[in-house]
C-alpha cells in the first residue's frame, strides 16, 4: 500500500500472533525496525529461539498472571519470567531482567524492554495499560507519528458498543421469536407447559448440585483425551476444528451422563407417580410425538437465527465489525464455516435436547401446584447453567492470583481455562432462550433448535480450521 513506509515497519503479535511475526522476522530480517511480543515468546511452535539481536528492537508485554508462562518462557510462575534463563538470553543479561528498563541500543537494533502489567493472558488486548505499553514502545523505536500520550486512547468505545450490539442481537432472538409465535402459521405452537413432575424438596437441591458440578470433570476429561488430536478427535473432513471437537465431546459426555441419571431417576421414582414424557416437554398429551409441530419449531428456529445472522452480516458489510466483547465474539458464517457447522450440529442438538429435558422437566423449579414467574425461573435456570463454571475458574485462577501456578497444572488446561470464559455468556444466553421458548410453547424443541443453531454457529465461526492433507 502506498500509505506504508516500508523503511519504518513495526510488528506486534499477541499469543500465536507473536509466533507468526517471530517467524516473519526471522525470514525477512531487514524488513522491519521494531518488534513487540504481547503475551508471546520466541522458540515456540516454529518461532526461532531469541538472541540479543533477534528479534530486532524487541519489546515484550508479559503479564504477571499469564497462563502460558511455562510453555512460552519455561517459568511455571508467570511473575518469575524475569528470572528465567530463556528471557535473560534474549535480553543479553545474566541478571534478573528489570521491568521497565531499556536494554541494548535502539540505533543498533538490539533494544529490549519488558512490561509486566498485572493481568491474565487474554486481558492484554483489553487493557489501556498494556495497549499504552505498546504505543510507548513504538513511539520509542519508530519514526513519525503524532506523539500523543500513550494514555490517550479511544478504542474501548468501540469495544463497548460492540457489546451493546451483541446484547441487541440476543434480545432480537427472543423478541422476534415471541412476535412470530403470534402469526397464523406459528401460533399453533403456543401451549401452556404440562403439570410439573420435577424433583422437589431437598432432592431438588441435590439435583442442582449435580447439575452444576457434573460438567466440570467431564470438561477436564474432554481436554485430556481429545486435545491430543489422536484417534476420533483427529482433525478430519467432518470435524475440522480442534477446539470445537473438544467442546463437542464435552457436550456429548455431559448429555450421556445426564440422560443416564435422568432415566434412573424417572424409572425409580417418577414413573410410578404417573409422570410421562408430556411432563418433560417431549410429547403431546394423547398424541405422542407431533412431527408437524416439531418440524414447524425447527423452521421457526431457523428463521429466528437466520434473521439474527442477517443483522450481523449487514453490520459486517456496513461497519466492518461483528458482535463481540473481549474473548466472546459472534462472527458471521461464510460458506466454508457453514459447511463445517453441519458436521457438529447433530451432536450439539443431542446435547441441547437432553439439556431441555433436564432443565425444564427434571429440574423445573417451583411448587407443583403454582406456576413460577418466568423472570424468576429464568434467573434460576441461568444460575444452574453457569455457576459451575465460576467455581471451576475460581479453583483454576485463585492460586495463580495468589502468586503460584494455575489450579489445573496440565499443559492443555491453560487454554481450556480461557475457553471456559466463553461458557458463561453462552449459557446465560441459552438459559434465557430455552426458558422463554419453553414457557411459550410448553415443549423443549423450539429452545433446543434455536440454541443448537446459535451456539454451533458461534463456536464454529470463532475457531481455527485444521485441514488434513
Secondary structure, DSSP 8 states (H G I E B T S, - for coil): -TT--TTS-EEEEETHHHHHHHHHHHHSTTS-SEEEEES--SSSTT-----SSSSTTEEEE--TB-TTHHHHHS-SSGGGGGG-HHHHHHHT-SS---TT--BS-TTTT--EEEE--SSBGGGGGS-HHHHHHHHHHHHHHSS-S----TT---HHHHHHHHHHHHHHHHHHHHHHHHHHTTSTTTGGG-----------THHHHHHHHHHHHHHHHHHHHHHHHHTT--GGGS--SS---HHHHHHHHHHHHHHHHHHHHHHHHIIIIIGGGT--GGGGTSSBTTTB--HHHHHHHHHHHHHHHHHHHHHHHHHHHHHS--EEETTEEE----HHHHHHHHHHHHHHHHHHHHHHHIIIIIT--S-TTS---HHHHHHHHHHHHHHHHHHHHHHHHHHHHTTS--SS-STTHHHHHHHHHHHHHHHHHHHHHHHHHHHHHSSSHHHHHHHHHHHHHHHHHTS------
